[in-house]
């Protein structure tokens, strides 16, 4: 779809919580903007692979961490 996301925390929490009225036990902790970028990413910007992002810092990106022990 060509969409991008950006998580942010700078918003008026009390007003938003009043407007959305989350169920008891639920709290608003961040917001995510979804849309198309206004321009291209900065030159030289690199992205990590999904495998790398999902792996633990002490494991390799190719192998998921062993959670059996």
Backbone as JSON Lines, residues from 0, in Angstrom:
{"i":0,"aa":"X","n":[0.82,-1.19,0.0],"ca":[0.0,0.0,0.0],"c":[0.86,1.26,0.0]}
{"i":1,"aa":"X","n":[2.14,1.1,0.26],"ca":[3.03,2.26,0.25],"c":[2.85,3.19,1.43]}
{"i":2,"aa":"X","n":[2.29,2.7,2.52],"ca":[2.07,3.54,3.69],"c":[3.24,3.46,4.65]}
{"i":3,"aa":"X","n":[3.43,4.52,5.38],"ca":[4.45,4.56,6.42],"c":[3.77,4.82,7.76]}
{"i":4,"aa":"X","n":[4.5,4.58,8.83],"ca":[3.98,4.85,10.17],"c":[5.0,5.62,10.98]}
{"i":5,"aa":"X","n":[4.5,6.34,11.96],"ca":[5.38,7.07,12.88],"c":[4.72,7.09,14.24]}
{"i":6,"aa":"X","n":[5.37,6.49,15.23],"ca":[4.87,6.48,16.59],"c":[5.24,7.79,17.27]}
{"i":7,"aa":"X","n":[4.32,8.36,18.03],"ca":[4.64,9.57,18.76],"c":[3.92,9.59,20.1]}
{"i":8,"aa":"X","n":[4.45,10.38,21.0],"ca":[3.9,10.46,22.35],"c":[3.47,11.88,22.71]}
{"i":9,"aa":"X","n":[3.74,12.85,21.87],"ca":[3.4,14.24,22.17],"c":[1.97,14.54,21.72]}
{"i":10,"aa":"X","n":[1.03,14.31,22.62],"ca":[-0.37,14.64,22.36],"c":[-1.04,14.93,23.69]}
{"i":11,"aa":"X","n":[-2.22,15.5,23.66],"ca":[-2.93,15.9,24.87],"c":[-3.67,14.69,25.42]}
{"i":12,"aa":"X","n":[-3.01,13.97,26.33],"ca":[-3.49,12.68,26.82],"c":[-4.84,12.78,27.52]}
{"i":13,"aa":"X","n":[-5.03,13.74,28.4],"ca":[-6.3,13.84,29.14],"c":[-7.49,14.05,28.2]}
{"i":14,"aa":"X","n":[-7.35,14.93,27.24],"ca":[-8.44,15.18,26.29],"c":[-8.73,13.97,25.42]}
{"i":15,"aa":"X","n":[-7.68,13.29,24.98],"ca":[-7.85,12.11,24.14],"c":[-8.51,10.98,24.93]}
{"i":16,"aa":"X","n":[-8.07,10.78,26.18],"ca":[-8.66,9.73,27.01],"c":[-10.14,10.03,27.28]}
{"i":17,"aa":"X","n":[-10.47,11.29,27.47],"ca":[-11.88,11.67,27.68],"c":[-12.69,11.4,26.41]}
{"i":18,"aa":"X","n":[-12.13,11.74,25.26],"ca":[-12.83,11.56,23.98],"c":[-13.02,10.09,23.63]}
{"i":19,"aa":"X","n":[-11.96,9.29,23.78],"ca":[-12.03,7.87,23.39],"c":[-12.62,6.98,24.48]}
{"i":20,"aa":"X","n":[-12.54,7.4,25.74],"ca":[-13.11,6.67,26.87],"c":[-12.76,5.19,26.85]}
{"i":21,"aa":"X","n":[-11.46,4.85,27.0],"ca":[-11.08,3.43,26.96],"c":[-11.7,2.67,28.12]}
{"i":22,"aa":"X","n":[-11.94,1.37,27.91],"ca":[-12.5,0.51,28.95],"c":[-11.56,0.44,30.15]}
{"i":23,"aa":"X","n":[-12.12,0.14,31.34],"ca":[-11.27,0.0,32.54],"c":[-10.15,-1.01,32.29]}
{"i":24,"aa":"X","n":[-8.97,-0.69,32.77],"ca":[-7.81,-1.55,32.57],"c":[-7.01,-1.22,31.32]}
{"i":25,"aa":"X","n":[-7.56,-0.4,30.43],"ca":[-6.87,0.01,29.21],"c":[-6.42,1.46,29.36]}
{"i":26,"aa":"X","n":[-5.22,1.76,28.88],"ca":[-4.72,3.13,28.91],"c":[-4.1,3.47,27.56]}
{"i":27,"aa":"X","n":[-4.14,4.72,27.21],"ca":[-3.51,5.2,25.98],"c":[-2.07,5.54,26.32]}
{"i":28,"aa":"X","n":[-1.13,4.95,25.59],"ca":[0.28,5.2,25.87],"c":[1.01,5.85,24.7]}
{"i":29,"aa":"X","n":[0.48,5.73,23.49],"ca":[1.11,6.38,22.34],"c":[0.1,6.48,21.22]}
{"i":30,"aa":"X","n":[0.48,7.16,20.18],"ca":[-0.34,7.25,18.97],"c":[0.55,6.9,17.79]}
{"i":31,"aa":"X","n":[-0.06,6.45,16.72],"ca":[0.68,6.11,15.51],"c":[0.01,6.8,14.33]}
{"i":32,"aa":"X","n":[0.78,7.62,13.65],"ca":[0.31,8.25,12.42],"c":[0.55,7.28,11.27]}
{"i":33,"aa":"X","n":[-0.43,7.14,10.4],"ca":[-0.32,6.26,9.24],"c":[-0.62,7.08,7.99]}
{"i":34,"aa":"X","n":[0.25,6.99,7.01],"ca":[0.02,7.73,5.77],"c":[1.19,7.6,4.83]}
{"i":35,"aa":"X","n":[1.21,8.47,3.86],"ca":[2.29,8.5,2.89],"c":[3.24,9.63,3.26]}
{"i":36,"aa":"X","n":[4.53,9.36,3.13],"ca":[5.55,10.36,3.47],"c":[5.47,11.53,2.51]}
{"i":37,"aa":"X","n":[5.75,12.73,3.01],"ca":[5.73,13.93,2.19],"c":[6.92,13.98,1.24]}
{"i":38,"aa":"X","n":[7.99,13.27,1.59],"ca":[9.18,13.27,0.75],"c":[9.92,11.96,0.89]}
{"i":39,"aa":"X","n":[11.02,11.87,0.2],"ca":[11.84,10.65,0.26],"c":[12.62,10.62,1.59]}
{"i":40,"aa":"X","n":[12.99,9.42,2.04],"ca":[13.82,9.33,3.25],"c":[15.15,10.06,3.03]}
{"i":41,"aa":"X","n":[15.76,10.55,4.11],"ca":[17.05,11.22,3.96],"c":[18.09,10.3,3.31]}
{"i":42,"aa":"X","n":[19.01,10.89,2.57],"ca":[20.09,10.13,1.93],"c":[20.91,9.4,2.99]}
{"i":43,"aa":"X","n":[21.3,8.19,2.68],"ca":[22.14,7.43,3.58],"c":[21.39,6.72,4.7]}
{"i":44,"aa":"X","n":[20.1,6.88,4.74],"ca":[19.31,6.23,5.78],"c":[19.18,4.75,5.46]}
{"i":45,"aa":"X","n":[19.47,3.9,6.43],"ca":[19.33,2.47,6.24],"c":[18.29,1.92,7.21]}
{"i":46,"aa":"X","n":[17.68,0.84,6.84],"ca":[16.7,0.2,7.69],"c":[17.17,-1.2,8.03]}
{"i":47,"aa":"X","n":[16.85,-1.64,9.24],"ca":[17.18,-2.99,9.64],"c":[16.11,-3.93,9.11]}
{"i":48,"aa":"X","n":[16.48,-5.17,8.89],"ca":[15.53,-6.17,8.39],"c":[14.55,-6.54,9.5]}
{"i":49,"aa":"X","n":[13.41,-7.08,9.12],"ca":[12.42,-7.55,10.09],"c":[13.03,-8.64,10.96]}
{"i":50,"aa":"X","n":[13.81,-9.54,10.36],"ca":[14.46,-10.61,11.13],"c":[15.36,-10.01,12.21]}
{"i":51,"aa":"X","n":[16.09,-8.98,11.88],"ca":[16.99,-8.34,12.86],"c":[16.18,-7.68,13.97]}
{"i":52,"aa":"X","n":[15.1,-7.01,13.62],"ca":[14.27,-6.33,14.62],"c":[13.6,-7.32,15.56]}
{"i":53,"aa":"X","n":[13.27,-8.51,15.05],"ca":[12.59,-9.51,15.87],"c":[13.54,-10.35,16.7]}
{"i":54,"aa":"X","n":[14.83,-10.29,16.41],"ca":[15.79,-11.13,17.13],"c":[16.26,-10.42,18.39]}
{"i":55,"aa":"X","n":[16.65,-11.2,19.36],"ca":[17.2,-10.65,20.6],"c":[18.6,-10.12,20.32]}
{"i":56,"aa":"X","n":[19.06,-9.15,21.09],"ca":[20.38,-8.56,20.83],"c":[21.52,-9.57,20.92]}
{"i":57,"aa":"X","n":[21.34,-10.64,21.65],"ca":[22.42,-11.62,21.83],"c":[22.34,-12.77,20.82]}
{"i":58,"aa":"X","n":[21.36,-12.75,19.92],"ca":[21.25,-13.81,18.93],"c":[21.52,-13.25,17.54]}
{"i":59,"aa":"X","n":[21.73,-14.14,16.59],"ca":[21.94,-13.68,15.22],"c":[20.59,-13.39,14.57]}
{"i":60,"aa":"X","n":[20.58,-12.57,13.54],"ca":[19.35,-12.24,12.85],"c":[18.76,-13.43,12.1]}
{"i":61,"aa":"X","n":[19.64,-14.38,11.75],"ca":[19.17,-15.53,10.97],"c":[18.48,-16.58,11.85]}
{"i":62,"aa":"X","n":[18.84,-16.66,13.12],"ca":[18.29,-17.68,13.99],"c":[17.46,-17.03,15.09]}
{"i":63,"aa":"X","n":[16.2,-17.45,15.27],"ca":[15.42,-16.9,16.37],"c":[15.98,-17.4,17.68]}
{"i":64,"aa":"X","n":[15.81,-16.65,18.77],"ca":[16.34,-17.1,20.05],"c":[15.66,-18.39,20.5]}
{"i":65,"aa":"X","n":[16.42,-19.26,21.19],"ca":[15.88,-20.51,21.7],"c":[15.2,-20.24,23.02]}
{"i":66,"aa":"X","n":[13.88,-20.3,23.04],"ca":[13.11,-20.01,24.25],"c":[12.73,-21.26,25.0]}
{"i":67,"aa":"X","n":[13.25,-22.42,24.6],"ca":[12.86,-23.69,25.21],"c":[13.46,-23.9,26.59]}
{"i":68,"aa":"X","n":[14.55,-23.25,26.92],"ca":[15.18,-23.52,28.21],"c":[14.9,-22.49,29.24]}
